């Protein structure tokens, strides 16, 4: 599943708002045509008409490519296509002079109601995601962090998977702020987070833990797999220059790895990851340290 940014969420919400309004007006037009036996544009009855409305053109374009594997969008897609196909069938029946069946019209009306429900549900989901995203970095905020980690811990308890946690802290961030100013510091945070979000797996979660600290949750990883992933991220970030105003900054991070344990609170795992991160700082920064407890597991 692809990750989407705050900007993409806002753009998507705007398209959903327009889809609700446009399809209501379209529905009223179709009903008027059917009731008054008016001539209609051929595109309304064409095969694939669902791709030609404003929403369809957006949905099937590259702009929405990241969204189409999400359950909420799959449900909207199916209902949207069904509604347009029902309208096409009713219009062709009318054009052929055949009487319209009551059950076909009722199914058409119900399909619009169902589409509105799906669109409104999707809007709520996206608005919730906006509230749960840190506005500066695009990472998840701490609002739902513990709930998410406890859900992963339950999978650990049931032996379904193991789960790694990594505390990531930007090295020398105070010096960046002092040298270049806080606006540049914000850009460094935002671009660093963007790099991490782009290079983690779709089902990993990055939380802004506080200040310049991030907590990365990597389900289905043991200690060594998690460390390998984190080292790749750390090295990649260090070798990706960050351009902020007129400054070019190399961003390095110290990382601490721990595992979620089945019989200890998730807060303990966070604490171990945090302690391991500080051990990486003491060892010279720009490195990854693994919690000794997790190594022994």
Residue pairs with C-beta under 8 A, 6 or more apart in sequence:
1 69
1 70
1 202
1 203
2 65
2 66
2 67
2 69
2 202
3 66
3 197
3 202
4 12
4 66
4 67
5 138
6 130
6 133
6 135
6 138
8 66
9 126
9 129
9 130
9 133
10 130
11 63
12 64
12 67
12 126
13 123
13 126
13 127
15 55
15 58
15 59
15 64
16 119
16 122
16 123
16 126
17 123
18 54
18 55
19 54
19 55
19 119
20 116
20 119
20 120
22 53
22 54
22 55
23 53
23 55
23 83
23 112
23 115
23 116
24 112
24 116
26 53
27 112
30 44
30 87
30 90
30 91
30 108
32 38
33 39
33 40
33 44
33 91
33 94
34 90
34 91
34 94
34 100
34 105
37 94
40 91
40 95
43 49
43 52
44 87
44 88
44 91
45 87
45 88
45 91
45 92
45 95
46 52
46 88
47 88
49 56
49 84
49 85
49 87
49 88
50 56
50 80
50 81
50 83
50 84
50 85
51 57
51 60
53 84
55 80
56 80
56 84
58 64
59 68
59 73
59 77
59 80
64 73
67 73
68 74
68 77
72 118
72 121
72 122
72 125
73 122
75 118
75 121
75 122
76 115
76 118
76 119
76 122
79 111
79 114
79 115
79 118
80 115
82 111
83 108
83 111
83 112
83 114
83 115
86 104
86 107
86 108
86 111
87 108
89 104
90 100
90 104
90 105
90 108
93 99
93 100
93 104
94 100
131 143
132 140
132 141
132 143
132 144
133 139
133 140
133 141
134 140
134 141
134 208
136 186
136 189
136 190
136 208
137 189
137 190
137 192
137 193
137 194
137 208
137 214
138 190
138 193
138 194
138 197
139 193
139 196
139 197
139 206
139 207
139 208
139 214
140 148
140 205
140 206
140 207
140 208
141 207
141 208
142 207
142 208
142 209
142 210
145 207
145 209
145 215
146 266
146 267
148 205
148 217
149 165
149 217
149 260
149 266
149 269
149 270
150 266
152 161
152 163
152 217
152 219
152 260
153 163
153 260
153 261
153 262
153 266
155 161
155 163
155 219
156 162
156 163
156 260
156 261
156 262
157 262
157 263
161 219
161 220
162 220
162 221
162 222
162 259
162 260
163 217
163 218
163 219
163 220
163 221
163 259
163 260
164 216
164 217
164 218
164 221
164 222
164 223
164 225
164 226
164 229
164 257
164 258
164 259
164 260
165 215
165 216
165 217
165 218
165 257
165 258
165 259
165 260
165 269
165 270
165 273
166 215
166 216
166 218
166 226
166 230
166 255
166 256
166 257
166 258
166 273
166 288
167 209
167 213
167 214
167 215
167 255
167 256
167 270
167 273
167 274
167 276
167 277
168 196
168 213
168 214
168 215
168 216
168 230
168 253
168 254
168 255
168 277
169 212
169 213
169 214
169 253
169 254
169 255
169 277
169 281
170 176
170 188
170 189
170 192
170 212
170 213
170 251
170 252
170 253
171 252
171 253
171 254
171 281
171 285
171 286
172 252
172 285
173 185
173 188
173 211
173 212
176 184
176 185
176 188
176 249
177 184
177 185
180 244
180 245
180 247
180 249
183 245
184 244
184 245
184 247
184 249
187 242
187 244
187 245
188 242
188 244
188 249
188 251
189 212
191 242
191 243
191 244
191 251
192 237
192 242
192 251
192 253
193 206
193 208
193 214
195 236
195 237
195 240
196 206
196 214
196 216
196 233
196 237
197 206
199 232
199 233
199 236
200 206
200 216
200 218
200 229
200 233
201 218
203 219
204 216
204 217
204 218
204 219
205 216
205 217
206 214
206 215
206 216
206 217
207 214
207 215
207 216
207 217
208 214
209 215
213 277
215 270
215 273
216 230
218 225
218 226
218 229
221 229
222 259
223 257
223 259
223 290
223 294
223 295
223 297
226 257
226 259
227 257
227 288
227 290
230 255
230 257
230 288
231 288
234 252
234 253
234 255
234 286
234 287
234 288
237 251
237 252
237 253
238 250
238 251
238 252
238 253
238 286
240 251
241 248
241 249
241 250
242 248
242 249
242 250
242 251
243 249
252 285
252 286
253 286
254 277
254 278
254 280
254 281
254 285
254 286
254 287
254 288
254 289
255 276
255 277
255 280
255 287
255 288
255 289
256 272
256 273
256 274
256 275
256 276
256 277
256 278
256 279
256 280
256 288
256 289
256 290
256 291
257 273
257 276
257 288
257 289
257 290
257 291
257 294
258 269
258 270
258 272
258 273
258 276
258 290
258 291
258 293
258 294
259 269
259 291
259 294
259 297
260 266
260 269
261 268
261 269
261 297
272 291
272 293
272 294
273 291
275 291
276 289
276 290
276 291
277 289
279 289
280 287
280 288
280 289
283 289
